Amino acid sequence: MEPFREVFWNIPDHAIFYSLAAVATGVFLYGLYRRYRLWTAGWPEKRGRSFDWKLVAGRVFANASIFRGDPVGGVTHILIMWGFIVLFLGTVMSTIDHWLVSYLTGDLYLAYAFVLDIAGVALMAGVALAYLRRYVLKSGKMVTVIRDHVVLILIFFVSLTGFMVEGLRLRAAPPLWSEPSPVGQWIASVSALDVPGALLAHRIWWWIHSIASLSLIAWFPFSKFIHVFAAPVNLVYEGMESSAFLTLEEREALGSDFSARQRIMMDACTQCNRCTVVCPSAAAGEPLSPRAAVDEAGSFVRRAGGFGLFPKRPPAEPPKRGTAVGPEAAWLCTTCGHCRIECPSAISPMDIIREVRTARVESGENVPDNLQEMLESVYKFKNPWQGAKGKRMDWAAGLDIPVFADGAKETRCFYVGCTFAYDERLQEVPRSAAAIFAAAGYRYGVLGKEEVCCSEFVRGAGEDGLFFELAGQNIDAFERHGVEEIVTPCPHGMHTFANEYRRMAPGAAARRVLHVSQALEEILRGGALGLEDRGERAVTYHDPCFLGRRSGVYDAPRNVLRSIPGVRLIEMKRSRERSLCCGGGGGRMWVEASAGEKMGEVRAREAAETGADIIVTACPFCFTNIDDGVKTAGHEGRVIVKDLVELVAECLPGRDGA
């Protein structure tokens, strides 16, 4: 006789099982439909149709992003995910064998039985490893709520009862062939039940296993398991090219609180806490947890939509979007983007938080006073520092700077930016850049008094109306003067021109945007500068978030530093994509936390620990925050902070070094 297995062996009540299975399937499909309606109730983002399938495949099927920085987490997820998938496919194969065509016989059945046994062991091992990781290896770094236990215990119980059913079947009716089910064989061998007892126990455990399995199926779309669907969908969105974002008027007309993708993000989150572990605000002791923010926003959306296992009527008066995240936490995000690159599912808590900020700015409720003053300054003076428009070119006093309005005929624009234009200490940076450009014969023009704030932090703070107004003025100036390339020393401006403006105007997409470090790299590579040795100096470089994580520029600043004679580069422990934020992005320059230490001080200490003499950065906010941090951390006089441009300019022939 060929090896085979009877699907309903020892189970006479087939109709009861199929009735329960039909109910479970119906609840499952109903839940998926409710989730779909909840997602599509959000306003649609404008994206292209193609996506990066390699990114999706690598993250979904190979768990590549989970393994990064957390190999135990990667193994845990692989065991649980693939154990579950294989067992599910095994059930499907068994159903086909029972209803359509009998094919699970002979060697195929033996292989089938062995693989399912291994999958069950993998699933249970994954659950055990999950608890080891959560409570031992990552103790204190993960937040656990009751639903996390329910998920893990239920899938463990389903697998365990499956083995019990298998073992009792083998005990009651040993097959004529050698069953390749090591776990089932072991359970059968240690059981003390006689045949009648094993038959009864098998029937009892079969129903327990079936009811548990069907309950899991029915509960699936209403539980944390929904990330199985939401995470891949969000990764598909991540790989799509974002062609444009909706204007404030378009979004108001739609009347939705969050976008469809943001709602999907909320369901894709498994609450693994990796985002909070790397969050600079949380690390500084401030009351912000990106994980909690996503969870709170998800609860807000589900509550507002009346979502649940049992239908609920939405509130008569929809809750205000500005209350979706805690009052103080919403303003503490620096929009550094570390949470996004750390998340295995590409969830962006900063985008969800920004929507909450937008609602608060629109209503005028719970907006910090300093932030309101900054927004008023940008509205009145076109810069956040209340600097008069007529003083925008004060940085160029005594220099022969080509200005477009005065007749400069260039296709390259040197966009200085508000902080470099008005901060007296930082005015040395554009002056140094002008000296380098002159020495290299690098042609450019400036907007001069036509230059207005790029408004990156205005958008980050949620004031979309003001952002669109000022962005439109800059775009118009670029187009009027025939600008084809923009070079700026400000990463915030670079990010905004390259990633935000280009989605607003078709012409902006064709405009090349460079950070000054990239321009310096090209100049030095061309041999246009003969830099002189000013003596040996040990430097460490701080990656600005908006230059690194938000724009992907890591090598250009380092290549420039290595091109400076006498400079020895020492990397900090947290560098490149894992660099620690200084605390200046997302409008945080104007928001003080009620608790915790300054992020700039934390970063200054890390830099000082390298033994470097100079901390080099390439962002005005980073310069200010880290320079203040050096003083408050007690390192003043031992280590100094400089902008990359200044360090290069010091080594120009005929120029005195600092």
N, C-alpha and C positions, 0 to 999 in steps of 0.2 A: 504493500500500500504506500502511495506517495504521501509525504508529509503535507498536512493541511490543518486548518483550524476552523471549526464551526463558529460562526459569529455569535449566535444566540444559544450556545451550548448551556444547558441547565437553566435557561431562562424562558419560561413559557409565555409570559405576558408581554408579547411584542407590541400590542396595540397601545398599552399604557406608556411604554417607552416612546413610541413614535408620537403620541399625543404630547408628551412632555417636551420632546425634541422640537415639535412644531411650535409650541408656545415659546420655547427658548429662542428659536430662530426668529420668530416674529418680533419678540422683544429686542433682539439684537439688531434686526433691520430697522425697527422703529427708532432705536437709539441712534443708529448711524444717521438716519434721516434728520432727527432732531439736531444732531451735531452739525450736519451740513447746513441746515437752515440757520443755525446760530452763527456759523462762520460767514455765510454769504450775506447775512444781515449787515455786515461791516461794509464800509465804503471801499470800492475797488481801487487797487493801485494799478497804475499804467505800466505794464511790463511787456517785454517781447515774448514771443512764443517758444523760442529755442531755449534750451537749458543745458547746463554742464552735467551730462549723464555720468561722467567719470567721478565727479564730486559726490553725486548722489549714491552711486554704487559703492564707492569706497567708504562713505560714512554709514550707509544703511546696512550693507551686507558684510562688510569687513570690520565695521566699528572702528575705523582708523582714528577718528578724532577722540574716541573714548580712551584708546590706548595711549594717546599722546599725553604724557605727564602722569598717567595713572594706569600702568599695565595691569594691576590687579583688577581695577574696574573694567578694563577691556576684556579680560578673561572671564570675569563674572557675567558680563552682558552677553558675550559670545555663547557661553554655556547655557544661559537661560533662554536667549533668543532662538538659537538653533535647536536646542532641545525641544522647545515648544513647537517650533515650525515642523520639525521632523515628526513629532508625535501627532500633530494636526494632520500632516500629509498621510501618515499611517492610517488615521481614522478614515480619511477620504478614500484611500486605496481599499480599505476593508469594506466600505460602503459600496464601492463600485463592484468589488468581488461578490458581494452578497446580492446586489440588485440587478446588475447588468451582465457581467460575464465573469465566470469563475476562472481566475488565472493565478491566484496565490496558492500554488501547489509546488511540490518538489523542492528543488534547490532555491527557487525564487522565494518560496515561503520561508525556508530556513534563513536566508539572508535577511528577509523582511523582519523576522522575529528577533534576530540578533541585533539589527540596527535599532529597532524600537527599544530594546533593552538598554542599549548604550545611550540612546537619547534620553531615556528616563533617568538614568544615572547622572548624565550630564546636567539635566535640569535640576535635580536635587542637590548636586554638588554646587551648582551655581547659586542656589538659594543659600546654602550653608556658607559659601564664600562671601555672599552679600552681607550676611550678618557679621562674619569675621571682619570684613572690610569696614563696615559701618561702626562697629562698636570697639574694635581693637586697633586696626591699622590706621583708620581715619577718625579716631575718637575725638570728638569736639569739633570736627570739621563738617559734619553732616547733621542736618536737622531732621528728626524723625517724628512723624505724626501717625495716628492710628491707621490711616488708610495705607501707609507704607507696609505695616505689618500684615494687614488684611490681604494685600496683593501677594506678598511673598508666601504667607502661610497657605493661602488657597491653592496656589500653583504647586507648592510642595505636597499638599494633601492630595491633590488630584493624582500626582505622579505616584505617591506612596500607595494610595488605594488601588491604583492600576497594577502595581507589583503584587499587592495582596491578592487581587483577583487572579492574576496569572499563577501565583504560587499555589493557591487553593485548587485551581483547575488541575494543575499538574499532580497535586497530592491525591485528588479524588479520582482522576482518570489518567494515569501515566501513559503517554503515547508509546506507540510501537517503535518510534524512532528516537534518536537522541535530540531533544529539544535544545536549540542553541540560545537559551535564555538563562544566563548564569544567575541573575537575581531571583527569578522565579524558581529555578531549580533549588537554590539555597533555601528559600522560604518553604518549599515543599519538603525538603530534607529535615528541617528542624521542627516542622509541625508535628504535634502529637495526636492530631485528630484522626479518627478512623474515617472510612469512606463516607458513611452517612453524615457524620459530623462535618467533614470537609465539603460535602455537597450543600449542606445548609449554610455553612459559613460563606461558601463561594457565592451563593445567591444573595445573601445579605450584603456582602462587600461589593458585589456587582452593582446593586442598586445604590449603595452609598457613593460609589465611584461615579455612576452615571448621573445621579442627581447633582453631585458636586461639579462635574464637568459641564452639565447643562446650565447650572447656576452661573458658572464662570462665563459661559458664552453669553447669557442674558445680561449679566452685569458689565460685560466688557465695555460697551460704548459709554457707560455712565461712570466709569472708574478711571483711575490713573492709566489703565491699559490703553486708553484712547491715543496715547502718544505713539503707539504702534502705527497708527494711520496718520496722525498729525505731523510727526517728525519728518517722515519722507516727503509729505506735501510741502512742508516748510523748506526743506532742503531743495526741492524743485524750484520754489520761489527764489531761494538764495542764488541759484545758478542762472536765473533769468536776468537779462539786461533790463534795468529799470529805465524806461524811456522818458518818463515825466512824472511829476507828482501833481496832485490836484491843488488848485488854488484854494484860498480860504473860502471864497464864495461858492466854489463847486462843492466843497465838503459841507458847508452849512446847508446847502440846498438838499444834500443827501440825508442830512439829519441823523447820522450815525455817530456813535461815540468813538469807536476804534475801527481801523481798517480790517478787511477780511483776513489779511495775512497776520496782523497783530493778534486777532482772535485765535488763529491757528497756532501761533506761537504759545499762547497761554495754555493750550491743550497739549502742545508738544513737550512742555516742560515736565521733567520727572522729579523736580525738586532735589537734584543731586547736590546742590549747593556749591558747585565748582565756580559759579559766577561770583558768589559772595566771598569765597576764599581769596580770589584775586582782585576783588574790588578795592581800590585805594581808599575810598571813603570808609568802608568797613574796617580795613586794616588800621586806619588811623583812629579807630574807636568811635566813629560817628554812627548815629542811628540809621544807617541805610543797609538794607540787604536786597540786592537785585532779585534774589530768589523769592523773597517775601513780597516784593513789589509785583512780580509776575503773578504770584499766587493770589494776591489781593485783587489785582485787576481781573484775573480770570473769574474769581468769585463774584466780582461786581457784574461782569458781563452775563454770567449764568443766572445771577439773581434778577438782573434787569430783564432777561429774556424768559424768565419762568422755567428754566431748564431743570430737569430732574427725572428720576426714575418714574415718578408719578407726576403727570402734568400739573403745572402750577400757573395760575393767572399772573401775568406780569403786573407790577405795581401800578396803581392808578396814575401816579405821578412818577415818571422815570427818574431814577437817582441821578445826581449830577456827576458828570465824568470827572470833575475835579476832586471828587471824594474817593476815587478808585484806589488811590495810594495815600498813605499817611501824610498828614500836613507838612511835617518837616522833611521827611524822607524824599519827597518829590523834588526838592530843590538841592539835594546834596549830590546828585549824580553829576560827574564831571564830563560825561559823554566820551570817556577815553576809549571805549570800544573793546577793552580787555575782556569783558564778560562775553561779548559776542564771539570773539575768536576762541575762547575757552569752551564755549558751549558745544557739546557734540551734535546738537540739533540746530545749530546756527540761530538760536533765539537771541534777540536783541532787546534786553530790558530797557536800554536807554531810549529806544524808539517808543516803547509803551509809556515810559515816564514822561517823555516829551509831549505826548498827547494829553496827559494830565495837566502839565504846565500850560499848554495851549488853552485848555478850558478855564484854568484859573486866571490867566492873563485876560481872556475875553470877559470874564465876569468881574475881574478886579478883586477877587477874594483870595486871601491867604498868599499874597505875593510879598516877598520881603521888601522892606522899604528901600534898601540900597539898590536892589534890582530894579525897582520902579524908577528910581532916580536915574539909573543908567539908561533905561529905555527912553525916558524923557529927554536925556541929553542927546541920545542918538537921533531922536526925532527933531530936536531943535537945532543941534550943532553938526549933525551928520557924523558924530564920533562919540564914544562913551566917556570922554574925559573933559567935557564942557570946553573944549578948545575952540577958539574962534576960527571960522573958516579962513580968515585972512592970515592966520598963523600956520597954516598947514605946510607951508614951505620954509618955515624957520630952520628946519634941520639943514637946509641947503645954503644958509647964509655964507657968503664969501666964495661959493663954488659956482662954477659955470655948468649948470645943469640944463640939458635940453628939455624944454616944456612944449608939449603938443600945441597948446593954445597960443604959444609965442612963435609958432612956425616950424617946430621940429618935424621933420618928415622921416619917421622911422616906423617900422612894422613891429618893433619889439617895445613893450611897455614895462618899465620898472615900477611896479606897484609897491609903494612904501608901507602903507598900512597905518592905522590910527596911532597905535602905541609907539611905534618907531618914529612917527612924525611929531608927537606931542611930548613924550617923556624925555626930559633933558638928558638923562644918563644914556638912554637907548638911542638918542639921535646920532650917536657915534656910529651905530651900525650902518645906516644908509650912507653916512658920510664915508665910511670905510669902503662900502661897496662901490661908491662913485669913484674912489681912488683906484680900486682894483680894475674897474671897467675902463678907466682912462689909461691905465698902464697897459692893459691888454688890447686896447683899440676895440673894445666891445661896444657896439652902437646901440642906443636905446633912447627912449623919451619917457617923460613922466606926465601924469595927468595934472600935477600941481594942485591948484585950488579946485579943480573939477573932481578930484578924487574924493570919494565918500566911503564910509565904512562898508567893508565887505559884508558885515552883518551875520557872520557865522554864529556868534554867541547870541544874537538877537533871535535867530531861528532856534538855536538850542534852548533858549529860555521860553520858547513858545509864542513869540510875538510875530506870527506869520505875515500879518498885514504890513507891518513896518519892514520886514525882510523883503517882501516882494517889491515894495516901493524903492528901497535903496538899491537892491539888486538890479532893478530896471534902469536906474540912473547910471550905474557902472557899465552895464551892458551897452546902453546907448552911447556912452563915452567911448568905449572900445570900438564900437562900430563906426562912429563918426570919424575917428582918427585912423581907421584902417589897421587896427592892431591885430596882428596874427599870432603873436607870442607874448605871454605874460611871464615875467620873472618877479618873484616876491620873496622877501626875507621872512614872511609870516606864514607858518604852516596852516593857520586857520583860514587865511585868505586863499592860499593855494588849494586847500581842500574844497572850499566853497566855489571857487572858479571852475575847478576841474570836475566836481561831482554834483554841485547843486545848480550853478548857472547853466551848465550845458543841457540840463533837463528842462530849462525854462525857455531857451531860445535856440532855434536850429543852428544859427551861426556860431554860437558859443561852443558847440561840439567840435568844430573844426579848429578852434583856437588852441594852440599848444600852451600848456601851463607848466612852469618849472619853479621849484623852490630854488633859492639862490645857491644852495649847496650843489644842486645839479648843474647850475650854470658854471659855478666855480670848478667843478669836476671837468666839464668840457673845456674850459679855458686852460686849466693846468695840463690836461691831456694834450692839448694843442701846442704846448710849449710857449705860450704867449707871455708867461711870467717867469722871471728868474728869481725865485724866492731865496733870501739870504738866511743863513743860520744865525739865530739869536741865542744860541746856547741850548743845552739839554733841558727839556721840560717834560715832566710826566703829566699827562692829561687823561681824564676819563670823560667819556661822552655820554650825555643823557639824551635818550631818544624821546623827542616830543611826541605825544600821542597822535596829534593830527598830521605829523610828518611820517611817522612810522606806521602804527596800526591802521590809521584812517586813510593813508595815502600810499603805503607800501614802500616808502623811501628809507632804506636802512644803510645801503652801501655807499651812496654818494658822499655823505658827511665823513664817513670813515676813510674813504679814499682820499678826500681832501686833506684830512689830518695826517695821513701817512705820507702825503706829498710835501708836508712842511718840514724843512730840515731841522733836526734836533728834537722833534716831537716824538715822544714814546706813548703810544696809546695803551691804556689799561682798561679793560672792560669791567663793569660792575656785575655783580652776580645776577641782577635782574636787568637784562638789556634786550635790545631789538624788540621783538613782538611781546616780550614779557617785561618790558620796561615799566617801572612804577610811575604813575601819573603824578605830576607836581601839584595838581589840584586847581588848575586854572581854567579848564575847559567847561563848556556848557553853561557859561555865565557864573561859574563858581568864584571868579575874581570879585564878585559883588555879593556873595552870600557867605555869611559866617555861620558855622555850625555851633550848636549849643553845647556840644561835648566833643571830646577827642583832641588829638594834637594835630598840628598843621602838617599836611602831606609834604609840603616843601621841606620841612624840617626832617621828616623821615628820610626823604630822598637825599638831603644834604649829608646826613650821617652815613648813609650807604656809600655815597661818593667819597667821603673822607676816609672810610675804612679801606679804600683801595690804595691809599698812600699817595694819591695824585696831588700835584701842586695846583692844578687848574681843572675846574669843572667846565666843560664846554657844552653849550647847548645851541639850538638854532631856532628859538621861539621866544618872543618877548614875554609871554606869560611865564614860561618855564624859567627864564632868566630872573624875573622879579621874585617869583616864589622860592626858587632855590637860593638866590642871593639872600633873601630874608631868612631862609632856613639855616644858612651857614652862620649867620649872626646869632640867632636864637639857640642854635645847637652848640655854641661856644667854639666854633672853628674859625672865627674871623681872625685874619692875620696869618693863618696857616695855609688856608686854601682860598682861592679867588674864583669867581664865576666870570666867564667871558662868552661872547657870542662867537660862533665859528668864523664869521666874516671878519671880526676884529683880529682874530689870531692870524688869519692870512694876511691882512693889511699890514700888520706889524712887521712882516718879513719882506715887504716890498723894497726893492733897492732904493737907497737914499732916504728911507723912512726910519725914524727912531723907533726901536722896539720898546715894548712896555715892560 
